[in-house]
Every structure is written in structure tokens, then in C-alpha cells.
Amino acid sequence: MAGWDVLLGLALGIIVGYTVGSMPGLTSSIGIALMVPFTFSMSPVMSITLLVTLYMATEYAGAIPAILVNTPGVPAAAITALDGYPMRLRGEAGTALTISILSAAFGSIISTLLLIVTATWIASFALAFGPVEYFALALLGLSLVSSLASGSMLKGFIGLFFGLAVGVIGTDPVDGVPRYVLSDDMLSGIPFLPALIGLFALSGVFGMIETAYQRPAPVKRVPGVSGQFSMMRPHLLPLIRSTLIGYIVSVIPGHGATIASMVAYAVQKRLSRNPQSFGQGNPEGLVAAESAANASVPGALAPMLSLGIPGSASTAVLIGALTLHGVQPGPLLFDRHPEIPFSIFISMAVTMPFMVLLGLCGVRLWVLVTQVPKSLIATLVGAMCLLGSYASQNDVFAIWTTVFFGISGYGLKKIGIHPAPIVLALVLGYLTESNLRRALFASNGDWMPFLTHPISLVCLAAAAVTLLLPLIRSAAPGHALDGHGAAHVP
């Protein structure tokens, strides 16, 4: 971890992450997907260091345009904007940016320590898993589709089934029989990375083109920002509480930064002595949203490293990146490739001081990024999409795959279907099918082991509750189901 190449990857990840997060419309998933093809020539350690650092930097940098121009750079920053932008309108942009970066730093550092403590325990526990347990766990991951869907649960399931249908294309994992193969290029299945770039990046480019005529919102003079650590003292309890909420929520596969920040913000508003000031520029809301959103990064990495299940859309891309380097996340990762998780731990701890320094001293520089015309961003990102997809396979078929999924992703977004459930299905579909068939083969077609194995029974019960509870709550009088499957009382 001490090599210059790894330090270079860390620095590059911070710079690219800040740039991606500061551009409204780009997310950590898009940034990671775009950078993966450029990591092929790197060592696995340098590659994962760059991508994880980019992930962390992007999640914080999304707060910059959210606070300054009320345009979230990443989805979770929409919660940050609720109180950050009103503070900026009061002339407290410097204070808001300082609070956001220090809250992000606190959330990341504490949750990284929690990740270090809990990841190996989760991995040791997961060593007892067989095909029965892996199938039940994968099914539990698929049942969390409502958390990744931006619209109704029905739309989330449409995206999920679309991804599962795409996932069965190729050679059967057990019998080796071709399925739905229209050309020889499909024998090995639909290439994951080009599909990912199309769903997230190229579909986003089409959206930018659609709104390219809109001029960037003007930014007023930004006051200087200094490291005023003392201003965080009154918010120590909300920092700790929101960090724990962010980590715990995001450890559950399928729950990302947006869900974590929403839950922490709601809890803080409920416990606040002045709840009516939330949304009007209350620093407590900013602290809760940013600490939880950034605590979700290590939290989402926990199931990825320990179980091989993505905790968020971004970690789904990271799994793809590790797989391309011949490293399979999961229970055996700590035994076969211990340098990978420990490199992640160290890079996350080392990255945060540099992020704080860059965030406090480089505010005016990042403000300029928000003023880049969307037409220019769309051109650059579109070119990188096609170049990156071709580089991943060295085949024109990869480009056509990216274009197909880019158009499909754009069309699905238009009807409210988010690409995250599709990615969830692409990642977990093979795991679900292959382990189901292996388990049935080992038991001579007997389904009882799924109910007699304790871990499997718990996972299947949790999957059933996860699917049915939002429906029960939505059917209850006086309750309404939001876009994330959570019930609210009017």
C-alpha cells in the first residue's frame, strides 16, 4: 500500500470523484463505471484504491452544487439541499460547506472503523454458506428491489425482471446449453460493463442533451471557508446518531446513501427541539444528511466484501471491477486476497484528511465546475462511454451493447423505472439461478433443505417480510407508500 502507484491512484480518485460529484447529473455509479476500463492495466490494489476513493469523494462532492445552486450532484445530496441551500441564501454558504465536509469526514471515519471491526466477522460467519444459503441470501438481495426503485414497487419489479431476463442470455451455468443466443457474441452472456455504462452513463448523456438548452444557475459570491471545527461541537450527538444510522441502513444490501440520509434526516427532525425549522436552513438537518450519506459508503462495502452482494448500485460496479481483475468478493476474499480489503480500509482512512483539506480550501474551484454547459459535459461523457465500452471487450459488440442499454435505460427512466434494480438483477441473477440448481441437484430435487437450514430459513423469511411489509403498510388506512417502499403518515 505504500507504493507510489497506489498513492497516485488515491490522488486521482479524489480529483475525479470531486469533479464527478460536482457535476449535476453524474453519480458515483457513473463515475466508477467510466473509470473501470482505464484500470485494466493497473494492479488490483491500485485499481480498487482509485475506485473506492472516487466513490467516497463523489458522495461528498455532490453536496457542493446542492448547497450552492440547489442542484444535487448525487441523489443523496437532495436531502442535503433541503437545509444547505437556504443557508446559502442567508449568506452562510461558507458555513454550510464547512459543516458538510466535516460531517462527511466524521461519518466516513467512524463508519470505516465499524467496517474494519465487522467485515471480517461477517466473512467468518459467511464461510458456513453453501448453495442453499447462497440462494436464500441472493433471493433476499433481490427482495430489496423496492429500496433501489425510484418509483413504485411495480416499476421496480419491472426493472428487476428486465435484468433477470437479460441475465439468462448466454450459456446455461449448469448444462452448458445456449439460451436466447442470437449471435456468437452472446454465448458468454451480455457483457456486464458495457451494459452498466449504457444504463447509467449513456442514458444520463441523453438526459443532458434533452436539457442542454438550460443555462447553469448563477452562483453568487462564495465566502471564504476555514476549518472551523469548533462549530461542530453542538452537533456531536446528531453526528454520532446519524453516522450509526447511515452505516446500519446501508449494510442491508440494496440500501444506499439516499435511503440512509433520508432515514437519518427524518430521525433528527423527529428528535429536534425545533422541527419546524428543518427545510429552512437548520444546520442539524445538514449534519444528519451528510454524515449518514457518507457513512453509507463503508456500510455498503461491508456486504460486498463479506458476502459478495452489492450494498448499493456503486458497489455493484465495484464488484464488476474486481471480477475483471480476477478477484471475487465474498467469504473467501479475506483468505485468498487479503490485500484487497485491507487496502480498502487503509485507503479510506488515508483519503479523508485530504478530502477535508481539498474541500475546505478548494471551494471556489469546484463551484466553477457547476457552470460547465451541459452540452459540453454530454459530449465528453458520451465519447468516454463508447471508448470505455470498447476498451473493456476490444469488440464492436460491446459498443452496440452500450448503445442498446443506453437507449433502454433512457426510455425506462422516462416511465419511472430506475436502472439500479436492473443492475441488481444482473449481479444477483446468476448467483440465484446457479445456486438454486446446485442445491436442488445435491438434494435430488428436494426443496426441504431451504427450510431446514437455519440461515436459509431466516433469509427466506426476511425476504418475505421485505416484500410484504411495504404492501401491508400501504394498504393500512392513513398510510401512503413513497417511491422507496417506505410508508408515511400524512
Summary of the structure (lengths in Angstrom):
residues: 490
radius of gyration: 21.8
end to end distance: 51.8
largest distance: 71.1
contacts: 1892
relative contact order: 0.18
helix: 73%
strand: 2%
